[in-house]
Amino acid sequence: MEIFVSLKLFATLKKYLPESAEHFPIDAGTSVRDIVGRLGIPPEYVKLVFIDGQKQSLDTRLRGGERVGLFPPVGGG
């Protein structure tokens, strides 16, 4: 059974956002790292992962229906 997540990519990661971001298909048990790979994002480009507003890791597995936010490292000075 196909399930979906909602993807939000921020700052320099926005260029990787797929057209299907609001309804991105995954298999149950897919990890955030799997999604990052599918989108062609080098894992080192992702600094913070939020799932439904909670900080998580790239290895967090998804069940479907989650909101996934990915943030790059923030530069500044």
Backbone as a chain_set.jsonl record, in Angstrom:
{"seq": "MEIFVSLKLFATLKKYLPESAEHFPIDAGTSVRDIVGRLGIPPEYVKLVFIDGQKQSLDTRLRGGERVGLFPPVGGG", "coords": {"N": [[0.844, -1.191, 0.0], [0.602, 2.145, -0.91], [1.881, 4.977, 0.705], [2.102, 8.352, 2.046], [4.154, 11.291, 2.642], [4.606, 14.68, 3.753], [6.811, 16.992, 2.45], [9.15, 19.481, 3.399], [11.599, 21.605, 2.421], [14.34, 23.626, 3.228], [16.043, 26.789, 2.759], [19.142, 26.4, 1.183], [18.471, 23.85, 0.397], [16.088, 23.887, -0.941], [16.144, 23.723, -3.709], [16.084, 21.054, -4.307], [13.524, 20.207, -3.947], [10.793, 18.192, -4.738], [8.126, 18.136, -7.218], [6.002, 16.757, -6.167], [5.992, 17.277, -3.453], [4.14, 17.889, -1.377], [2.688, 15.612, -1.216], [4.31, 13.25, -1.075], [5.251, 10.111, -2.212], [5.96, 7.175, -0.32], [7.28, 4.05, 0.96], [6.079, 2.173, 3.738], [8.118, 2.352, 6.603], [10.247, 3.515, 5.377], [13.225, 5.398, 5.635], [14.261, 8.707, 6.668], [16.746, 9.22, 5.611], [16.648, 7.571, 3.335], [14.794, 8.986, 1.765], [16.197, 11.387, 1.389], [18.275, 10.417, -0.195], [16.791, 9.572, -2.461], [16.001, 12.041, -3.416], [18.359, 13.046, -4.286], [20.034, 14.482, -2.641], [23.065, 15.191, -1.108], [23.881, 13.538, 1.893], [25.393, 14.942, 3.814], [24.625, 17.527, 3.436], [22.37, 17.911, 4.873], [21.503, 19.128, 7.908], [19.663, 19.421, 10.022], [16.772, 17.588, 10.966], [13.345, 17.591, 11.069], [10.439, 16.085, 12.217], [7.084, 16.228, 12.114], [7.372, 18.536, 13.672], [9.188, 17.797, 15.636], [12.557, 17.319, 16.572], [14.562, 15.026, 14.854], [16.439, 12.197, 13.533], [18.399, 11.384, 10.561], [18.056, 8.69, 10.27], [15.568, 8.036, 11.17], [12.584, 6.208, 10.912], [9.683, 6.203, 8.828], [6.074, 6.252, 8.941], [4.102, 7.204, 7.385], [2.091, 9.985, 6.496], [3.418, 11.885, 7.959], [4.921, 15.158, 8.512], [7.779, 16.273, 7.112], [10.641, 18.075, 7.665], [13.562, 19.489, 6.329], [16.707, 20.881, 6.962], [19.568, 22.788, 6.013], [23.09, 23.088, 7.059], [23.623, 26.058, 8.939], [25.101, 29.003, 7.99], [27.103, 31.776, 9.048], [28.2, 34.775, 10.706]], "CA": [[0.0, 0.0, 0.0], [1.385, 3.37, -1.002], [1.595, 6.002, 1.708], [2.688, 9.631, 1.67], [4.59, 12.28, 3.633], [4.716, 16.045, 3.252], [8.204, 17.426, 2.562], [9.507, 20.897, 3.396], [13.048, 21.784, 2.346], [14.601, 25.019, 3.523], [17.278, 27.477, 2.347], [19.836, 25.865, 0.018], [17.912, 22.55, 0.013], [14.841, 24.08, -1.699], [16.317, 23.351, -5.128], [15.846, 19.613, -4.422], [12.123, 19.937, -3.637], [10.077, 17.617, -5.888], [6.767, 18.654, -7.449], [5.067, 15.995, -5.336], [6.441, 17.458, -2.069], [3.018, 17.875, -0.426], [2.094, 14.272, -1.22], [5.454, 12.48, -1.555], [5.002, 8.687, -1.935], [6.998, 6.35, 0.302], [6.863, 2.761, 1.505], [6.147, 2.157, 5.2], [9.435, 1.985, 7.081], [11.269, 4.305, 4.696], [13.9, 6.333, 6.543], [14.51, 10.041, 6.128], [17.948, 9.066, 4.787], [16.21, 7.018, 2.044], [14.18, 10.093, 1.017], [17.291, 12.288, 1.017], [18.926, 9.761, -1.328], [15.89, 9.631, -3.622], [15.967, 13.422, -3.91], [19.68, 13.394, -4.792], [20.687, 15.401, -1.711], [24.149, 14.577, -0.333], [23.463, 13.526, 3.306], [26.102, 15.949, 4.613], [23.95, 18.812, 3.236], [21.231, 17.983, 5.793], [21.98, 19.303, 9.28], [18.557, 19.21, 10.957], [15.587, 16.89, 10.487], [12.181, 17.718, 11.945], [9.28, 15.294, 11.816], [5.933, 16.744, 12.871], [7.832, 19.551, 14.614], [10.123, 17.234, 16.613], [13.876, 17.033, 16.009], [14.815, 13.6, 14.672], [17.677, 11.929, 12.801], [18.243, 10.866, 9.2], [17.723, 7.265, 10.321], [14.192, 7.864, 11.644], [11.706, 5.516, 9.955], [8.396, 6.875, 8.679], [4.889, 5.406, 8.812], [3.182, 7.841, 6.438], [1.306, 11.055, 7.076], [4.269, 12.836, 8.68], [5.488, 16.346, 7.889], [9.231, 16.142, 7.232], [11.371, 19.297, 7.334], [15.01, 19.308, 6.237], [17.432, 22.143, 7.019], [21.011, 22.675, 5.813], [23.869, 23.805, 8.068], [23.425, 27.492, 8.829], [26.351, 29.759, 8.053], [26.948, 33.117, 9.609], [29.453, 35.258, 11.249]], "C": [[0.886, 1.251, 0.0], [0.917, 4.377, 0.05], [2.39, 7.253, 1.351], [3.172, 10.408, 2.88], [4.576, 13.647, 2.946], [6.142, 16.524, 3.498], [8.305, 18.947, 2.537], [11.024, 20.967, 3.413], [13.338, 23.272, 2.44], [15.955, 25.478, 2.994], [17.878, 26.805, 1.107], [19.305, 24.5, -0.429], [16.664, 22.69, -0.855], [14.957, 23.623, -3.143], [16.079, 21.856, -5.365], [14.372, 19.235, -4.236], [11.396, 19.371, -4.864], [8.692, 18.256, -6.032], [5.755, 17.995, -6.522], [5.332, 16.179, -3.839], [5.313, 17.381, -1.047], [2.43, 16.484, -0.256], [3.139, 13.299, -1.765], [5.275, 11.002, -1.201], [6.22, 7.983, -1.331], [6.412, 4.982, 0.621], [6.949, 2.869, 3.018], [7.526, 1.684, 5.62], [10.572, 2.693, 6.376], [11.912, 5.248, 5.703], [14.029, 7.699, 5.868], [15.738, 9.988, 5.221], [17.598, 8.505, 3.4], [15.611, 8.119, 1.169], [15.248, 11.057, 0.524], [18.023, 11.718, -0.206], [18.081, 9.817, -2.59], [15.864, 11.022, -4.246], [17.319, 13.872, -4.465], [20.425, 14.39, -3.917], [21.84, 14.668, -1.027], [23.801, 14.649, 1.166], [24.154, 14.587, 4.163], [25.502, 17.351, 4.43], [22.785, 18.999, 4.21], [21.753, 18.022, 7.228], [20.89, 18.974, 10.3], [17.389, 18.537, 10.259], [14.489, 17.105, 11.52], [11.05, 16.895, 11.362], [8.138, 15.692, 12.735], [6.382, 17.688, 13.986], [8.807, 19.071, 15.669], [11.451, 16.915, 15.935], [14.113, 15.521, 16.002], [16.134, 13.42, 13.928], [17.362, 11.446, 11.387], [17.794, 9.405, 9.196], [16.324, 6.991, 10.857], [13.347, 7.236, 10.541], [10.318, 6.154, 9.999], [7.263, 5.879, 8.468], [3.931, 5.925, 7.749], [2.357, 8.888, 7.164], [2.127, 12.113, 7.799], [4.583, 14.064, 7.822], [6.979, 16.309, 8.163], [9.884, 17.449, 6.769], [12.866, 19.048, 7.371], [15.685, 20.665, 6.143], [18.917, 21.901, 6.778], [21.757, 23.282, 6.998], [23.68, 25.308, 7.857], [24.778, 28.182, 8.969], [26.086, 31.128, 8.658], [28.269, 33.589, 10.183], [29.263, 36.515, 12.046]], "O": [[1.799, 1.381, 0.815], [-0.279, 4.589, 0.247], [3.244, 7.223, 0.465], [2.681, 10.222, 3.994], [4.538, 13.745, 1.72], [6.63, 16.468, 4.626], [7.63, 19.613, 1.752], [11.662, 20.441, 4.325], [12.664, 24.084, 1.807], [16.877, 24.684, 2.808], [17.196, 26.657, 0.093], [19.647, 24.036, -1.516], [16.222, 21.707, -1.45], [13.972, 23.184, -3.737], [15.894, 21.437, -6.508], [14.017, 18.063, -4.357], [11.384, 20.007, -5.919], [8.162, 18.839, -5.087], [4.763, 18.615, -6.14], [4.941, 15.33, -3.038], [5.515, 16.855, 0.048], [1.751, 16.208, 0.733], [2.912, 12.616, -2.764], [5.159, 10.663, -0.023], [7.353, 8.173, -1.776], [5.199, 4.783, 0.558], [7.807, 3.584, 3.535], [8.05, 0.722, 5.059], [11.736, 2.503, 6.728], [11.219, 5.834, 6.536], [13.918, 7.816, 4.648], [15.767, 10.641, 4.178], [18.187, 8.918, 2.401], [15.888, 8.181, -0.029], [15.212, 11.494, -0.625], [18.349, 12.454, -1.137], [18.601, 10.083, -3.674], [15.722, 11.161, -5.46], [17.422, 14.952, -5.048], [21.341, 15.067, -4.383], [21.618, 13.62, -0.42], [23.459, 15.724, 1.657], [23.571, 15.078, 5.13], [25.833, 18.264, 5.186], [22.271, 20.107, 4.36], [22.368, 17.067, 7.702], [21.154, 18.33, 11.315], [17.053, 18.863, 9.12], [14.681, 16.833, 12.706], [10.739, 16.99, 10.175], [8.202, 15.524, 13.953], [5.851, 17.653, 15.096], [9.221, 19.857, 16.521], [11.479, 16.317, 14.86], [13.896, 14.835, 17.001], [16.866, 14.387, 13.718], [16.216, 11.141, 11.06], [17.212, 8.94, 8.217], [15.932, 5.831, 10.987], [13.384, 7.67, 9.39], [9.843, 6.583, 11.051], [7.459, 4.807, 7.895], [3.062, 5.196, 7.269], [1.971, 8.695, 8.317], [1.583, 13.137, 8.212], [4.522, 14.022, 6.593], [7.4, 16.313, 9.32], [9.702, 17.874, 5.628], [13.382, 18.466, 8.325], [15.286, 21.506, 5.337], [19.472, 20.923, 7.277], [21.142, 23.921, 7.852], [23.589, 25.771, 6.719], [25.503, 27.969, 9.941], [24.938, 31.561, 8.753], [29.289, 32.901, 10.145], [30.229, 37.061, 12.579]]}, "num_chains": 1, "name": "protein.A"}
